[in-house]
Amino acid sequence: MRQWTVNAFADRPFTGNAAAVVEPLRAWPDDGWMQALAAENKHSETAFLRATEDQDRFDLRWFTPTTEVPLCGHATQAAAHVLWTEIGADPAVLTFGTASGRLTVRRTGGGYEMDFPRDPLIRVEIPAGLAEALGAMPVEVWASRYLIAVMADAEVVRGLRPTHGAVLPFGEGCLETGQVVVAGLAGDDADHDVVDRFFGPGCGLEEDAATGSARGGLAPLFADTLGRATVRFVQAYPGRGARFETEVREDRVLIRGSALTVMESTLRIAP
């Protein structure tokens, strides 16, 4: 069996977010085996594909080193990238059956465009203790897939250093708990609109390098703030950085970015 390591939402090696993608199988391996491989890989997600009778359709599951997750953006992009560039899939659009419904990816110029669900957005009171956990006071807080804390500006976002597991108690009213997105507007001279970061001890990730699934809430929130459908994001994981462009279309969010393969390996074990 082969697997590939892909830098997703990256325009050069060792940026964006690394995801492992295992070559498509005809049947799902045992859940424990998939979890063990994800723990061995130690990437924020390992993507597993199951082939179907249709060449343009695959089932897709994602595992962090500690748990299976219901939605992952960067490993979805990585899976599509592998199918097109490493395995030689031909369809112009790939469709994935997932725990979060049908997701599609299409090629766009030098990158990829994913079609993801738009997440609910409800403004909530700033939870007690959140400012202390993050190290700065949010301007406003929203419940979405994850808790979204809007900070005063991008520099505040870049400077946050929460302690290990500090945000684990937060996320009441969200689709997933123990995971907090922080975001702030960039300056007028920047080549992007918003800087964000993702702290996710609730799914076993202290900080994620590129979180496509967070765009489901971030994209409509900042589209409303900026008064336009398209928003450019930089996820400012220290030492890496990832770039996204999003476009809100009714109840869907289009997420655009590029990816590249950095490693191919052969598994000497079988499910």
C-alpha positions in Angstrom: 0.0 0.0 0.0 1.2 3.5 -0.8 0.6 6.8 1.0 1.6 10.3 0.2 2.3 13.4 2.4 0.8 16.5 0.9 1.2 20.1 2.0 -2.3 21.5 1.6 -3.2 25.2 1.2 0.5 25.7 0.4 2.3 27.5 -2.4 5.7 26.0 -1.5 7.1 23.0 0.4 6.8 22.9 4.2 4.1 25.5 4.4 0.3 25.0 4.7 -0.7 21.8 6.5 0.7 18.3 6.1 -1.8 15.5 5.5 -1.2 11.8 4.8 -3.4 10.3 2.1 -3.6 6.5 1.8 -4.3 5.0 -1.7 -8.0 4.1 -2.3 -9.2 0.8 -0.9 -12.2 -1.3 -1.9 -13.4 -1.7 1.7 -12.8 0.2 4.9 -10.0 -1.2 7.1 -10.8 -1.7 10.8 -11.3 1.6 12.6 -8.6 0.7 15.1 -6.1 0.1 12.3 -6.8 3.5 10.7 -6.5 5.2 14.0 -3.2 3.5 14.7 -1.8 4.5 11.3 -2.9 8.1 11.9 -1.2 8.1 15.2 2.0 6.7 13.6 1.9 9.4 10.9 1.4 12.2 13.4 0.0 14.6 10.9 -3.0 16.6 12.0 -5.1 14.3 9.7 -4.6 11.1 7.7 -7.2 10.7 4.9 -8.6 7.3 4.0 -10.4 6.7 0.6 -12.8 4.0 -0.4 -13.3 3.5 -4.1 -16.8 3.2 -5.6 -18.1 1.9 -8.9 -17.9 5.5 -10.2 -14.5 6.8 -11.2 -15.4 10.3 -10.0 -16.8 9.3 -6.6 -15.0 8.2 -3.4 -15.9 7.8 0.2 -13.6 9.7 2.5 -12.8 9.6 6.3 -10.3 11.6 8.3 -8.4 10.7 11.5 -6.2 12.9 13.7 -3.6 11.2 15.8 -6.2 10.7 18.5 -9.7 10.5 16.9 -11.9 10.4 13.8 -13.3 13.8 12.9 -16.6 14.6 11.0 -15.1 17.2 8.7 -11.6 18.2 7.5 -10.8 20.6 4.7 -7.0 20.4 4.2 -7.1 16.5 4.0 -10.0 16.7 1.5 -7.9 18.9 -0.7 -4.9 16.6 -0.2 -7.0 13.6 -1.2 -8.2 15.2 -4.4 -4.6 16.3 -5.1 -3.3 12.8 -4.8 -6.1 11.3 -6.9 -5.3 13.8 -9.7 -1.6 14.1 -9.6 -0.3 10.8 -8.2 -2.9 8.2 -9.2 -4.0 9.8 -12.5 -7.7 10.3 -11.9 -9.3 11.9 -15.0 -12.7 13.5 -13.9 -12.8 17.3 -13.8 -14.8 17.2 -10.6 -14.3 14.7 -7.7 -17.1 13.9 -5.3 -16.5 12.6 -1.8 -19.1 10.9 0.4 -18.3 11.9 4.0 -19.8 12.1 7.5 -20.6 15.7 6.7 -22.4 14.9 3.4 -21.3 15.2 -0.2 -18.2 17.4 -0.8 -16.8 18.2 -4.2 -13.4 19.4 -5.4 -12.6 20.8 -8.8 -9.4 22.0 -10.4 -9.1 25.7 -10.9 -6.0 26.9 -12.8 -3.0 26.1 -10.6 -5.1 25.0 -7.6 -8.3 23.5 -6.3 -11.8 24.7 -5.3 -13.7 22.8 -2.6 -17.5 23.1 -2.1 -18.2 22.9 1.6 -21.3 23.5 3.8 -21.8 26.9 5.3 -21.9 26.6 9.1 -24.4 28.4 11.4 -23.3 31.6 13.0 -24.7 32.8 16.3 -23.2 35.7 18.2 -22.8 34.8 21.9 -21.6 36.5 25.1 -17.8 36.2 25.6 -17.4 33.1 27.8 -16.0 33.6 31.2 -12.3 32.6 31.2 -11.9 32.7 27.4 -9.7 35.9 27.5 -7.5 34.4 30.1 -7.2 31.1 28.2 -6.2 32.9 25.0 -4.2 35.6 26.5 -6.2 38.5 25.0 -9.8 39.8 25.2 -11.9 39.1 22.1 -13.9 41.9 20.5 -16.8 39.5 19.8 -17.5 35.7 19.9 -19.6 33.5 17.6 -20.8 29.9 17.9 -20.3 28.0 14.7 -18.8 24.6 13.9 -16.1 25.9 16.3 -16.1 28.8 18.7 -14.9 31.9 16.8 -13.2 34.6 18.8 -12.7 37.9 16.8 -9.7 39.8 18.0 -8.9 43.5 17.7 -6.6 43.0 14.7 -4.2 40.5 13.0 -1.3 41.3 15.3 -3.2 40.2 18.3 -4.0 37.0 16.6 -0.3 36.4 15.7 0.8 37.1 19.2 -1.4 34.6 21.0 0.3 31.9 23.0 -2.4 29.9 24.9 -1.1 27.2 27.3 -1.5 23.5 26.6 -5.2 22.6 26.6 -6.3 26.0 27.7 -9.3 26.2 25.3 -10.6 22.7 25.9 -13.5 23.8 28.1 -15.0 26.1 25.4 -17.4 25.6 22.6 -20.8 25.2 24.2 -23.5 25.7 21.5 -21.0 24.8 18.7 -21.1 21.8 16.4 -17.7 20.7 17.9 -16.3 21.6 21.3 -12.8 22.2 22.7 -11.8 23.9 19.5 -11.4 27.7 19.1 -10.7 29.8 16.0 -9.2 33.2 16.5 -9.3 35.8 13.7 -8.7 39.5 13.1 -8.7 41.8 10.2 -5.4 42.5 8.4 -4.1 45.9 7.6 -5.0 47.8 4.5 -1.5 47.2 3.0 -1.7 43.4 3.3 -2.3 41.1 0.4 -5.0 39.3 2.4 -8.1 40.3 4.4 -8.0 38.2 7.6 -5.5 36.4 9.8 -6.7 33.4 11.8 -5.4 30.5 13.9 -7.0 27.3 15.2 -6.5 25.8 18.6 -8.0 22.3 18.8 -7.2 20.3 21.9 -10.7 18.9 21.7 -9.7 16.8 18.6 -6.1 16.2 19.8 -4.5 19.2 18.1 -3.0 22.0 20.2 -2.8 24.1 17.1 -3.6 23.2 13.5 -1.6 24.7 10.6 -4.4 25.0 8.0 -8.0 24.4 8.9 -10.3 24.3 5.8 -13.3 23.3 7.9 -13.1 26.5 9.8 -13.9 28.4 6.6 -17.5 27.3 6.9 -18.0 29.9 9.7 -15.2 32.3 9.0 -16.1 32.9 5.4 -19.7 34.2 6.0 -18.7 36.1 9.1 -16.0 38.1 7.3 -18.0 38.3 4.1 -20.6 40.2 6.1 -18.0 42.3 7.8 -16.3 43.3 4.5 -19.4 43.5 2.5 -18.3 41.1 -0.3 -18.6 37.4 -1.0 -14.9 36.8 -1.5 -12.4 36.9 1.4 -8.7 36.1 1.5 -7.3 34.4 4.6 -3.9 33.7 6.0 -3.8 31.1 8.8 -0.8 32.1 10.8 0.6 28.9 12.3 4.0 29.9 13.6 6.7 28.9 11.2 4.4 27.8 8.4 1.4 29.8 7.2 -1.4 28.8 4.9 -3.5 30.7 2.3 -7.2 30.4 1.5 -9.6 32.3 -0.7 -13.3 31.8 0.1 -16.5 32.7 -1.7 -19.9 32.5 0.0 -22.7 31.2 -2.2 -26.0 30.9 -0.4 -25.7 27.8 2.0 -22.3 26.8 0.6 -18.7 28.1 0.9 -16.2 27.7 -1.9 -12.7 27.3 -0.6 -9.7 27.8 -2.9 -6.0 27.1 -2.6 -3.1 25.1 -3.9 -1.3 21.9 -2.7 1.9 19.9 -3.5 3.2 16.5 -2.7 6.3 16.3 -0.5 6.7 12.6 0.1 5.6 9.2 -1.2 6.0 6.1 1.0 5.1 2.4 1.0 3.4 0.8 3.9 4.9 -2.6 4.8 1.8 -3.5 6.8 -1.7 -4.3 5.6 -5.1 -3.6 7.2 
